[in-house]
Amino acid sequence: MTNPTRLFLHAVLFVAGFLMPHRVVHGQAKNENFSLLDDFEKNKNSFKRDTFSLPEISNDGGQVVTFNAPEKKVKVFALQLFGQPGKLHYLFVTDKDSNLKLVEQMEYEYHKTGGKDNYEVVKKITFYLFDGISLNVYDEDRTLIKENDAKKREKIEKLFQQAKR
Protein backbone atom coordinates (compact mmCIF):
# COMPACT_ATOMS: atom_id res chain seq x y z
CA MET A 1 0.00 0.00 0.00
CA THR A 2 1.35 3.41 -0.91
CA ASN A 3 2.02 6.04 1.72
CA PRO A 4 -0.80 8.44 0.59
CA THR A 5 -3.31 5.55 0.57
CA ARG A 6 -2.25 4.44 4.03
CA LEU A 7 -2.50 8.03 5.29
CA PHE A 8 -6.00 8.35 3.81
CA LEU A 9 -7.14 5.09 5.48
CA HIS A 10 -5.78 6.22 8.84
CA ALA A 11 -7.64 9.54 8.50
CA VAL A 12 -10.92 7.75 7.65
CA LEU A 13 -10.59 5.38 10.60
CA PHE A 14 -9.70 8.25 12.91
CA VAL A 15 -12.80 10.26 11.89
CA ALA A 16 -15.04 7.17 12.04
CA GLY A 17 -13.93 6.60 15.63
CA PHE A 18 -15.32 9.98 16.64
CA LEU A 19 -18.65 9.29 14.96
CA MET A 20 -19.31 6.05 16.84
CA PRO A 21 -21.90 6.46 19.65
CA HIS A 22 -19.90 4.31 22.11
CA ARG A 23 -16.18 4.90 21.89
CA VAL A 24 -13.85 2.79 23.92
CA VAL A 25 -10.56 4.50 24.68
CA HIS A 26 -7.94 2.40 26.45
CA GLY A 27 -10.65 -0.12 27.35
CA GLN A 28 -12.96 2.39 29.01
CA ALA A 29 -16.25 3.74 27.73
CA LYS A 30 -16.49 7.41 26.86
CA ASN A 31 -20.19 8.10 26.63
CA GLU A 32 -22.61 10.95 27.20
CA ASN A 33 -24.64 8.70 29.50
CA PHE A 34 -21.69 8.27 31.87
CA SER A 35 -21.39 12.07 31.86
CA LEU A 36 -25.00 12.29 33.08
CA LEU A 37 -24.18 9.99 36.01
CA ASP A 38 -20.96 11.86 36.82
CA ASP A 39 -22.80 15.21 36.76
CA PHE A 40 -25.49 13.83 39.07
CA GLU A 41 -22.92 12.47 41.53
CA LYS A 42 -21.10 15.81 41.56
CA ASN A 43 -24.28 17.91 42.02
CA LYS A 44 -26.46 15.51 44.02
CA ASN A 45 -27.20 18.08 46.72
CA SER A 46 -28.83 20.45 44.22
CA PHE A 47 -31.56 17.89 43.43
CA LYS A 48 -34.94 17.75 45.19
CA ARG A 49 -35.53 14.34 46.81
CA ASP A 50 -38.70 12.34 47.40
CA THR A 51 -38.68 8.95 49.12
CA PHE A 52 -41.25 6.16 48.74
CA SER A 53 -41.36 2.68 50.26
CA LEU A 54 -41.83 -0.32 47.96
CA PRO A 55 -43.07 -3.28 50.03
CA GLU A 56 -44.54 -4.97 46.92
CA ILE A 57 -41.16 -5.41 45.21
CA SER A 58 -39.21 -7.11 48.02
CA ASN A 59 -40.41 -9.13 51.02
CA ASP A 60 -37.61 -7.67 53.13
CA GLY A 61 -38.38 -4.10 52.14
CA GLY A 62 -37.28 -1.56 49.65
CA GLN A 63 -37.48 2.09 48.83
CA VAL A 64 -37.05 4.44 45.93
CA VAL A 65 -35.66 7.96 46.14
CA THR A 66 -36.36 10.24 43.20
CA PHE A 67 -33.97 13.09 42.42
CA ASN A 68 -35.15 15.97 40.26
CA ALA A 69 -33.83 19.45 39.52
CA PRO A 70 -35.62 21.71 37.01
CA GLU A 71 -32.37 23.19 35.70
CA LYS A 72 -30.80 19.76 35.03
CA LYS A 73 -31.38 17.58 31.96
CA VAL A 74 -31.47 14.41 34.04
CA LYS A 75 -33.74 12.67 36.57
CA VAL A 76 -32.51 9.88 38.80
CA PHE A 77 -34.39 7.11 40.57
CA ALA A 78 -32.43 5.34 43.32
CA LEU A 79 -33.91 1.93 44.18
CA GLN A 80 -32.78 -0.05 47.21
CA LEU A 81 -33.93 -3.63 47.77
CA PHE A 82 -33.10 -5.43 50.98
CA GLY A 83 -32.79 -9.19 51.34
CA GLN A 84 -31.31 -11.97 53.45
CA PRO A 85 -27.91 -12.29 51.75
CA GLY A 86 -27.40 -8.56 51.14
CA LYS A 87 -28.96 -5.70 49.25
CA LEU A 88 -29.29 -4.38 45.72
CA HIS A 89 -29.02 -0.72 44.86
CA TYR A 90 -29.92 0.62 41.42
CA LEU A 91 -29.45 4.15 40.11
CA PHE A 92 -31.72 4.65 37.10
CA VAL A 93 -30.44 7.71 35.22
CA THR A 94 -32.99 9.12 32.77
CA ASP A 95 -33.56 12.17 30.64
CA LYS A 96 -36.24 14.70 31.64
CA ASP A 97 -38.92 12.48 30.02
CA SER A 98 -37.88 9.45 32.13
CA ASN A 99 -36.28 7.59 29.20
CA LEU A 100 -33.56 5.29 30.55
CA LYS A 101 -30.01 6.32 29.69
CA LEU A 102 -27.90 4.41 32.21
CA VAL A 103 -28.35 2.09 35.16
CA GLU A 104 -25.75 1.57 37.85
CA GLN A 105 -26.33 -1.69 39.73
CA MET A 106 -24.57 -2.23 43.04
CA GLU A 107 -24.81 -5.65 44.67
CA TYR A 108 -23.85 -5.98 48.31
CA GLU A 109 -23.40 -9.48 49.74
CA TYR A 110 -22.69 -10.14 53.40
CA HIS A 111 -20.48 -13.12 54.18
CA LYS A 112 -20.04 -14.30 57.77
CA THR A 113 -16.31 -14.33 58.54
CA GLY A 114 -16.17 -15.81 62.00
CA GLY A 115 -17.66 -14.47 65.20
CA LYS A 116 -21.28 -13.61 65.89
CA ASP A 117 -21.23 -10.11 64.35
CA ASN A 118 -18.30 -10.43 61.93
CA TYR A 119 -19.33 -9.96 58.32
CA GLU A 120 -17.41 -9.19 55.17
CA VAL A 121 -19.19 -6.97 52.66
CA VAL A 122 -18.61 -7.83 49.00
CA LYS A 123 -19.63 -5.11 46.55
CA LYS A 124 -20.02 -5.56 42.80
CA ILE A 125 -20.83 -2.67 40.43
CA THR A 126 -22.22 -3.10 36.92
CA PHE A 127 -23.29 -0.38 34.47
CA TYR A 128 -25.95 -0.77 31.79
CA LEU A 129 -25.97 1.83 29.00
CA PHE A 130 -29.04 2.34 26.86
CA ASP A 131 -28.55 3.47 23.27
CA GLY A 132 -31.62 3.25 21.05
CA ILE A 133 -32.67 -0.38 21.12
CA SER A 134 -29.37 -1.74 22.41
CA LEU A 135 -28.11 -2.25 25.96
CA ASN A 136 -24.39 -2.52 26.59
CA VAL A 137 -22.95 -3.87 29.84
CA TYR A 138 -19.85 -2.38 31.53
CA ASP A 139 -17.91 -3.37 34.63
CA GLU A 140 -17.06 -1.07 37.54
CA ASP A 141 -14.07 0.29 35.61
CA ARG A 142 -16.45 1.24 32.78
CA THR A 143 -14.94 -1.37 30.49
CA LEU A 144 -17.30 -3.01 28.00
CA ILE A 145 -18.27 -6.55 29.02
CA LYS A 146 -21.14 -7.39 26.69
CA GLU A 147 -22.93 -5.70 23.80
CA ASN A 148 -26.66 -5.71 23.09
CA ASP A 149 -27.96 -7.79 26.03
CA ALA A 150 -31.69 -7.96 25.16
CA LYS A 151 -32.71 -10.22 28.08
CA LYS A 152 -31.09 -7.98 30.69
CA ARG A 153 -32.64 -4.91 29.05
CA GLU A 154 -36.11 -6.39 29.43
CA LYS A 155 -35.52 -7.19 33.14
CA ILE A 156 -34.14 -3.73 33.90
CA GLU A 157 -36.98 -1.95 32.10
CA LYS A 158 -39.55 -4.01 34.04
CA LEU A 159 -37.86 -3.20 37.36
CA PHE A 160 -37.69 0.49 36.42
CA GLN A 161 -41.42 0.55 35.62
CA GLN A 162 -42.14 -0.87 39.10
CA ALA A 163 -39.79 1.60 40.78
CA LYS A 164 -41.08 4.78 39.17
CA ARG A 165 -44.77 4.24 40.04
N, C-alpha and C positions, 0 to 999 in steps of 0.2 A: 504494500500500500504506500502511495506517495505521501510525502510530508503534508502538502495542502489538504489532501483527502483525510488524513488522520486528524489534522487540526480541526477540520470541519465536523467530523464525527464527534470529537471531544466537545466541541461547542454545542452541538445538538443535544448530546447526553447531559451536559451541564444545565442547559436551559430546561430540558424535560424534567430534570430532578426538582426544579423549583415549581413546576406546574403540578406535580403530584400532590393530592390532598393529604396524604400521610407520608412525610419524609422521615426516614430513619437516618440519623447522623451519629456515627460512632455507636450504633446499636441502640440508641435511645430515640423515642418518638418526639418529634417537634410538631405540635399540633395546636390549633386554635382552642380546641376543647380543653387541653391541659392548661392553657393560659386562663381559661375561665375558672378552673379549680384553683389555680395559684392566686388569682386576683381575689377570689372569695376568701381563701385562707388568710391572705394579707389584710383584708378589710372586713373581716367577720363581725367586728364590733359595730360597724355602721349599718348592719342589717337588722330589721325588725324581726323578732322571734315570736312564734306561737307554738305551743306544745299541746299534743293530743295523745291520749293513751290508745293503744290498739290491742285490747284483750282478745279480739277475734282472730288475730294472726298467729299468736303464740300462746300456748297454755301457761307458760311461765312469765308472760308479760312482755310488753313492748311499748314503744312510744315513737312518735314522729315529731320532729321539730322542723317547722318551715322557716326559712330565712328569705326575706324579701326587702328590697330597697328600691324605691321608685327610680332613682338615678342610675341604677346598675342595669346591665343587659342580661342578667342572670338571676334565676331563682334556684334555691337549694332546698332539698328535702332530706333531712337526716333521719334515718330509720334505725332504731336499736331493737334487736330481738334478744331476749334472754332465754337461756336454756340450761339444762343440767350440765353438759360438758363445757359450756362457755357462753359466749355471746357473739352475735353478728351485728356489725354496724355497716350501714350503707349510706353513702352520700350520693344522692341523685342530683346531678347538676343539669339544669335545663335552661332553655332560653326563656324570654318573658312569657311565651305562650305555652309553657310547660312541655315543650318537646325535648326529649332526652338528648343530651349531648355527651355526657360522661357519667359513669358510675364508679365510685371507689368502694370496694368491698373489703372490709377488715374483719377477719375471723380471729377470735380470741379463744384459745383452748386452755383449760386449767388442768394441769397434770400434778397429781399428788407426788411429792418428792420425799416423803419420810414421815415426820411427826404429824400430829393431829391437824395443825393449821399451816403446814408447809406446802405451798403450791408453786409450781412454775407456770408462768404465763407464756404461751406460744402465740405469736401474732403473725398472721399472714395477710399481705395486702395484694389485691388484684385490681387492675383498672380495666374497664370496658368502655371503649370509645365507639360512639354511634356516628356513622357517616352514611346518609341516605338509607339504603336498605341493608348495609353491612354492619357487622359488629366485630371489632378487632379487640383481642385480649392482650393485655400488657402486664408484666410483673411489677413488683414494687420499685424497680429501678427504671420503669417506663420503657422496658425493652419488649418488643413484639414477641408474643408467645404463639398466638394463633390468629389466623385471619378468617373473617366471615363465619363466625360461630352462630348459626341460625337457631339451634336448640337453646343455647344460653340466652340469646336475645329474647326469645319468647318467654322464658322464665323470668328474666329481669323485668320485662315490660309488664307482665302479670303482677309481680310484686309491687312495682311502682304504682300501678292502678289501685291496688289495695291501700297503699301508703298515703296516696294523695287525696283520698276521700274526705 
